[in-house]
Amino acid sequence: MADSGSLRKPEENEEEDDIICLDPSFFVDRSYEMTTFTFGSHELRLLCLRAASTDYDLTGQLVWPGAVLMNNYLSEHPETVNECSVIELGSGIGITGILCSRFCKKVVLTDHNDEVLEARFKLSEIHSLIPQFQREVIEQMSLRSRDSVSVASVWQQLPHTHIIKKNIELQSCPENAQAALTAEKLEWGNSDHISSIIEKHPGGFDVVLGADIYILKFF
């Protein structure tokens, strides 16, 4: 009698289960929502996520409490950065840097995440994409009425880098059109990134900002 408790050895002709490897980006949530933030008399409308902090690598795509506290302080004390040149670390969607652009002469937003910083588009180019993209979405969904598709639903399906870059570079306040608002990739400790920023901004910065930032190491 065979021992029912023993392990059966696999036959030579049996195939092992297929191992499926998914790229981490498969788990990236891109369900962006247009959200209005109010800090004192200043109102910002940004595209961001409303996801749990346990989701895959969403640190740069959410608005964290520290950024809200920082923005509340800056809205109450704009003289802190008035007419200054500012560099922000770990900018994410750019909520703090965009607010600063209303008071500063120059703001450079930095982040290590390529999801945040990959593409650069002018606001007019982004808006010009909407009608064409909306038509394509409508055709794909076989909808009879164009009115049934909202602009918000189209935004959710636009490429992720278009949306994030729109927040970071292009929503500075028209009241302070003189403020230069740019974005640079900065991985802390990366000498090439640091050298590039120094070369582009030889005058340095008056203020370094950072809220809810930390080093995330991948093993």
N, C-alpha and C positions, 0 to 999 in steps of 0.2 A: 504494500500500500504506500502510495506517495505521501510524503509529509506535507500536509495542507498548509503548514506554517512557513515552508521554505519559499524563497523567491524564485520565480521562473526566469531563466535566462532567455534573453531575446534571441530569436532565430536569426541566422546570418542574413536571410533574405528579407527580414523585417526592416523597414525604413524608420529612421528616427523622425520624431516630430519636427516639422519645419520650424525654424527659429525666425520669428518676424522682428526685424529691427525698425523702429519708427524714428524718423528725424525728430529732435526735440521741438522744432517749429510746428509739428503736427498738433501740439498741445497748446499753442499760443492762441489766446482768446482775442479775436478782433471785432468783438461786438461793441463798437464805439457808440457813444451817445453824446449828442450835443447838450452840454451842461452849462448852466449859468452860475457864476460865482460872484458874490458881492463882497467887496472889502471897503468899508467906509462908503465913500461916494463913487467908488470905481467898480465897474461891472465888466467881467470877462466872460466871454462865451467860448468854450473850448470843447474839443472832442476828446473824451477819455473813456476809460473802462470803469465799470462798477462791479469789479470782481473781488473774490476772496483773496487774501494775501497768500493763501496756500497754492494758488494756481501757478503754473509754470512760468518762472522768470517774468513776472509782471511789474517788477519794481519800478521800471521807467515809464509805465503806461497808466499808472494810477496817481491820484492826488492823495498824498499822505497827510496826517494831522499836523506834522511839523511844518509842512509847507503852508498850511492854512494859518497856523499861528504866526509864522514869519510874515505872511502877507498882511495879516491884521495889524501887526506891529508897523510894517512899512507904510501902510495906508494912514496910520495915525501919526507917524513920524517920518514923513517924506524927506525932511531935511537931512536924514541920515545918509541918503544916497543922492541927494539933489546935485545935479551937474557933475556927478562922478562917473568914472569909467569902472564898470563892474564886470567881474567874471563869476559865474555861478557853477558850482560843482554838482554833478548828479542832477541835472536839470529835469530829466524825465520829459513830461509833456510841455514843460516850459512855463508853468503857471506863475512862478515867482519872477523869473526873468522878464516875462511879458509885462507884469505889473511894474517892475522897475523901469522899463522903457518909457514909462509915463513921466518919470522924474529925472532920468539919467541922460548923459550925452552919448554913452556907449554901453552896450550890454553884450557880453559873449556868453552864450549858453554852452555847457559842455556835458557830454555823457559818453559812456563807453559802449552803449548798446547800439549795434548797427540797425536794429529794428526802429530805433528812434531817429538815427541820423543819416540813413543811407541816401535818400534822394532829396534834391533841392528843387522846389518849384515856386514860381512867382504866383501870387494870389490870382492874377488874371488868368494864368495858365490852368490853375486848379478849377476856377469857375468855368472856363471854356471846356473843361473835360466833362462837366456835369450833363449838359444836354445830350452829347453823343453817347455817354455811358448810360444815361437814363433810357435812351432809345433802345440800346442793346439789351438792357435788363428787361424792358417791357417786351421786346420781341422774344427773349428767352422764356419769359413767364407766360407768353401767349395771352396777354391781357388785351381786352377790347378797348378799355378807356385809359388814356394817358393820365387822367386825373387821379386814378386809383393808386398810382405809385408816388409816394412822397419823396421829397428831396432827402429827408432823413434816412429813408430806406436805401437810397442810392449811396449816401455817404457810407453806410455800413458795409457796402460791397466794393467801394473803391479800394485800391491797393493800400495796405497799411502804412507804408512809408509816405504816401501822399498826405494822409490825414495827420500823422504826427508832425511832419515837417511844416504843414500848414499852421499848426499850433505854435511851433517853436519859432519860426521865422517871420510869419506873415500877419500875426494878429496884434502887432503893436498898435498903440492908440494913435489915431490920426491927429489928435490934439497935440501930440509931440512927435511930429513927423521927422524932426531933426535927429532923433535918437537912432543910432545905428544898432540894429539887432541882428546878430549873426550866431551861427552854431558851429561848434568844432568838436571833433571826436577827441576824447581824452580818457585814456586808460591810465589810472594812477600808476606811476612808476615807469611808464613807457617813455623813454627818452626821445624817441622820434616824435611822438605826439606833443610832448612838452616843447621841443625845439621848434616845431611847426607853429605853435601858438605864439612863442616868443618872437619868432621871425615876422609873423603877421601883425603882432602888436608890440613893437619895440618899446613903446612908452610905458608898458606895464599897466597895472590896474590900481585904482584907489581902494577898492573894496572887493573882498572875496566872500561870496555868499554860499551857504550850504544848509540844507534842512533835511533831517531824516536821511542822512547819507551814511553808507558803510561800504566796506570792501567785500565783494562777493567773489570767493575763489571757487573755481571748478576743479574737481579732481578726476 
